[in-house]
Amino acid sequence: MPLPNSSPAEDSRIYQLFQGKKVEDFSADDIDQLRDTIFFQAESEDLLRRLILFGMASGQQSFSGPIGRTGEIKQQAFNEANEGDLITLFKPGVGEVWVLTNISASMSGGSSGISLFLADQTSSSTDMIFLGQESSTGVVPWNPSPHTTVYITSDMFLVGQGYSIDTGETSTLKFGLIRVR
């Protein structure tokens, strides 16, 4: 059954673009690809409704939380070569929103550590919000673990910095993310 008061489905750009694609293979990138070309005008209403319908049916859009099949674990190693550098750890594409789920760190010895920030640029640490740091030897959960939900976007992204790293040492940060929009 077609959407109420809609144009014929076969005339819709969404069906033309994704004809023959299975619902389970529809991705968040497919939604973004089409969404980024739509203008808010009366002629776009059918396409916008169909885009929401496709997003919900494929599990790639959610109005209640994380989007399935989008979870990722990222990692960044810090050593004497990048010690003190502010490194962008994760910066989503424009329009994407991700949530930081958890963090762990691994230090190979000494007194090395890693600091984690939420930033809107990486030109200086004054443009950042300090989220925490870890300097324990071995593999440890992040201390403190996030006590609030940390959303990451293209304008507010994750930045890390290694410190006190001796020659031959490596500190590694791992963190989990899941897309919510």
N, C-alpha and C positions, 0 to 999 in steps of 0.2 A: 504494500500500500504506500503511495507517495506521501510526502509531507503535506499537511493541509495547505491549501492555497499556494502551491509551489509550481514552478515550471516543470516540464517533463524531465525526468531523471537523465534520460539519454542526452539532453542538451547541456547538462551541468558539467562544468570544467573538472570537478572532482572525479566524476566517472570517466571522463576522457583521459585524465592523467593516470589514473590507477586501475584502469580496466584490466581485468584478469588477475589482479593481485589478491591473494587471500587475506582475509581480515587479520589473521594471526601474524602476517608478515608486514602489516602496516606499522610504521615506526613514528616516534616523536619527530624525527627529522622530516618525514613525509608531511606531517601536519605543519611544521615550521615552513617548509618549502612553499606550500600553498598559501598559508596564512600571510606570509610576508608579501604576497602579491595582491592582496585584497584591499580595496578602498572601502571606507564606510560610506555607502550610498544605497539607496533603495534597491537598485539592481543587484546588489550583492547579498541580499537577505537570504535567498535560497541557498547560496553557496556557503554562507556562514553557518546556517542551521545544519547543513549536510556535513560540514567540517566538524562541528561538535558531535554529531551523531557518529561519524566515523571514528573520531578520537575516543569517545566513550566505549564504542563497541569493540575497538581493538585494544583497550586497556592502556592507551597512550595519553589519555587526558583524564584528569581526576578533579573533582570538585570537593573531595574529602581527604586528600592526603597524597602520599607518594605515588608516582607512576610506576607500575610494574615493569620489570625487565630493564630498569635504567640504573640500578645500583652499580657502583664502581668502587674499587679500592685502588688508591693511587699511592705512590711512594716517591720520596726524594732523598737522595744521599747527599750528605754534607761532608767535606773533607778540607784539608788545608788549602786547596786550590780555590774553593769558593767560600771560605770562612769569612764571615762578616758581610757577605753579599746579601742583599734583599732579593730573594728569589720568588717569583710568582709560581705558586704551587698549583693553583687551579683557578681559572677564569672562564666562566661559562660564556656561551654565545649570547648575543643580544636577544633579550626576551626570555631567556631561560632562567629558571630559579632552581637552585639545588639546596639541599640541607646537609649539613655536616653531621654524620651519625656517631662516629667515634674516632679515637686517635690512639696510636701507640708509638713508642720510640725505642730505638735500639742503639746503644752506645758501645763502641768497641773498647773503651777504656779511658783512663785519665779523667779529666774534669770537663770534658766537652759537653756541649748541650745544644738544644734547639729551642728557639723562640718562635711562636706562631702569632700572626697578626691578621686582622681583617683590615683591608686597605682600600682606598679609592684611587691610589696611585703609589708608585714605588720610589718616588724621588727622595723621600726622607721618612724616617720613623715618626715624625710629628704628624704625618697624614694617615696614621694607622691606629687601630685599637688593639691593644695587647690582649691576646686570648689565653696565654699561658706559656710555660716553658718546662722542659724536662732535662735533667742532667744525671740521672742515675745510670749506673753501668748495667749492661744486660738488656733484655727486652722487658719493657715495663709499660703498663697502661699510662696514658697521659695523665699528668697531675698538674693542675686539677682537670678532671674531665669536664666537658662542657656542661654548665649548670643551666643553660638556657638554649633555646633553639638558635642555631647559627645558620642564617640563610645566606647563600652565596649567589651573586649576580655578576653581570659584566661590569657594574659600577662599584660593587663591594665584593672583593675577591680575596682569596687566601694567599698570604705571603709568609715565607719562612726565612729564618736566619740561623746559621750555625755559628757557634762561638767556642773559644778556647779549645780548638781542635789541634792536637799535636800531629807532627809528621807521621804518616802511616795509619792514623786513626780515621775511622769513618763513623758518622752518626746518621741514622736513617729514620725518617719520619714516615709512617703509614697512616692513612686516614680513609674513612669510608664516606661516600656521598650517595645520595639518591635524589633524582630529579623530582620536583613537585610541580613544576610548570615548564 
